[in-house]
Amino acid sequence: MSIDRGLLRNGFVVFLLSLLVGLAIPFVLNPRMALAAHVTGIMLALLLIALSVVWEALGLSAGRAKLVRGLYLYGTYASLAAGVLGAVWGTSRVTMIAGAGFHASATKELVVQVLFVSLGLALLAATVLVVLSLYRRGR
C-alpha cells in the first residue's frame, strides 16, 4: 500500500500552520478562538495524515477520490482560516462559546459564518462519502 504524498504534505503544512496559530494565541483579540483554531487545526492535520496512509484502501473511483480530497482539503484550510479570522476579528455569531463577549462588524461576521458553514458541510459530505465507500468495499 502506498502513501498519498499530497495528503501527507498538506497534513504537515496544516500541522505547522496550527502550531504557528498556537504561538499567536496571546496576541489576538480573542485568544479563546485562537486556541480553538489551533486545536482544531491539529486534529484536522492528523486526519489528513491518517487519510494519506489509508487513501488507497478506500477504493474510491477517480472522480469520487478527487471530490473527497477536495472537500477534505477545503474543509481543513477553511477551518484554520475561519478560526484565525474569528480570533483576529473577534467574531461571535457562529462561535457563541469561543466568541462570547466579542462583536465584529456584520461583514466580518458574515465572512466567518460562510466559512464555518461551508467547511462543516464539506467535511460532513467527505466523511459520508468515505464511510459509504468503506461499506461498499466491505461487501
C-alpha positions as CSV (number, residue, x, y, z in Angstrom):
1,M,0.0,0.0,0.0
2,S,1.4,3.4,-1.0
3,I,1.0,6.7,0.9
4,D,-0.7,9.6,-0.7
5,R,2.1,12.2,-0.6
6,G,-0.2,15.1,-1.5
7,L,-2.5,14.5,1.5
8,L,0.6,13.8,3.7
9,R,2.2,17.1,2.7
10,N,-1.0,19.0,3.3
11,G,-1.4,17.4,6.6
12,F,2.0,18.5,7.7
13,V,1.5,22.0,6.3
14,V,-1.7,22.4,8.3
15,F,0.1,20.9,11.4
16,L,2.8,23.6,11.0
17,L,0.3,26.4,10.4
18,S,-1.7,25.2,13.5
19,L,1.5,25.3,15.6
20,L,2.1,28.9,14.4
21,V,-1.5,29.8,15.4
22,G,-0.8,28.4,18.8
23,L,2.2,30.8,19.1
24,A,-0.1,33.7,18.2
25,I,-2.7,33.0,20.9
26,P,-1.6,35.7,23.3
27,F,-1.5,38.3,20.5
28,V,-5.0,38.1,19.0
29,L,-8.2,39.9,20.0
30,N,-9.9,36.7,21.1
31,P,-7.4,34.1,22.5
32,R,-10.1,31.5,23.2
33,M,-10.9,31.4,19.5
34,A,-7.3,31.2,18.5
35,L,-6.9,28.2,20.9
36,A,-9.9,26.6,19.3
37,A,-8.4,27.2,15.8
38,H,-5.1,25.8,17.0
39,V,-6.6,22.6,18.4
40,T,-9.0,22.0,15.6
41,G,-6.2,22.6,13.0
42,I,-4.0,20.0,14.8
43,M,-6.9,17.5,14.7
44,L,-7.7,18.1,11.1
45,A,-4.0,17.9,10.2
46,L,-3.8,14.4,11.9
47,L,-7.0,13.4,9.9
48,L,-5.2,14.4,6.6
49,I,-2.1,12.4,7.7
50,A,-4.2,9.4,8.5
51,L,-6.1,9.6,5.3
52,S,-2.8,9.7,3.4
53,V,-2.0,6.3,4.8
54,V,-5.3,4.6,4.1
55,W,-6.2,6.5,0.9
56,E,-5.6,3.6,-1.4
57,A,-7.6,1.2,0.8
58,L,-10.7,3.4,0.5
59,G,-11.2,2.2,-3.1
60,L,-12.7,5.4,-4.4
61,S,-13.3,5.9,-8.1
62,A,-11.1,8.6,-9.7
63,G,-13.9,11.1,-9.7
64,R,-15.0,10.4,-6.2
65,A,-11.4,10.4,-4.9
66,K,-10.9,13.9,-6.4
67,L,-14.1,15.1,-4.9
68,V,-13.4,13.7,-1.4
69,R,-9.8,15.0,-1.5
70,G,-11.0,18.5,-2.5
71,L,-13.7,18.5,0.2
72,Y,-11.3,17.5,2.9
73,L,-8.6,19.9,1.8
74,Y,-11.1,22.8,1.6
75,G,-12.7,22.0,4.9
76,T,-9.3,21.8,6.6
77,Y,-7.8,25.0,5.3
78,A,-11.2,26.8,5.6
79,S,-11.4,25.7,9.3
80,L,-8.0,27.2,10.0
81,A,-8.8,30.4,8.2
82,A,-12.2,30.8,9.8
83,G,-10.7,30.2,13.3
84,V,-7.9,32.6,12.8
85,L,-10.2,35.3,11.3
86,G,-12.6,34.8,14.1
87,A,-9.8,35.2,16.6
88,V,-8.3,38.3,15.0
89,W,-11.7,40.0,14.3
90,G,-13.4,39.0,17.5
91,T,-16.5,37.4,15.8
92,S,-19.1,35.6,17.7
93,R,-22.2,35.0,15.6
94,V,-21.4,31.3,14.9
95,T,-19.0,30.8,17.7
96,M,-21.1,31.7,20.7
97,I,-18.9,30.0,23.3
98,A,-15.4,30.8,22.0
99,G,-16.6,34.3,20.8
100,A,-18.6,35.2,24.0
101,G,-18.2,38.8,24.8
102,F,-16.8,39.8,21.4
103,H,-18.5,41.5,18.5
104,A,-17.3,42.3,15.0
105,S,-18.8,44.1,12.0
106,A,-21.6,42.4,10.1
107,T,-19.3,41.8,7.1
108,K,-16.7,40.1,9.2
109,E,-19.3,38.0,11.0
110,L,-20.7,37.0,7.6
111,V,-17.3,36.0,6.2
112,V,-16.6,33.8,9.2
113,Q,-20.1,32.4,9.2
114,V,-19.9,31.4,5.5
115,L,-16.5,29.8,6.1
116,F,-17.8,27.8,9.1
117,V,-21.0,26.6,7.4
118,S,-19.3,25.7,4.1
119,L,-16.4,23.9,5.8
120,G,-18.8,22.0,8.0
121,L,-20.8,20.8,5.0
122,A,-17.6,20.0,3.1
123,L,-16.2,17.8,5.9
124,L,-19.6,16.2,6.5
125,A,-20.0,15.3,2.8
126,A,-16.5,14.0,2.5
127,T,-16.8,11.8,5.6
128,V,-20.2,10.4,4.4
129,L,-18.6,9.5,1.0
130,V,-15.7,7.8,2.8
131,V,-18.0,5.8,5.1
132,L,-20.2,4.8,2.1
133,S,-17.1,3.6,0.2
134,L,-16.0,1.6,3.2
135,Y,-19.3,-0.2,3.4
136,R,-19.4,-0.8,-0.3
137,R,-15.9,-2.1,-0.3
138,G,-16.6,-4.4,2.6
139,R,-19.4,-6.3,0.8
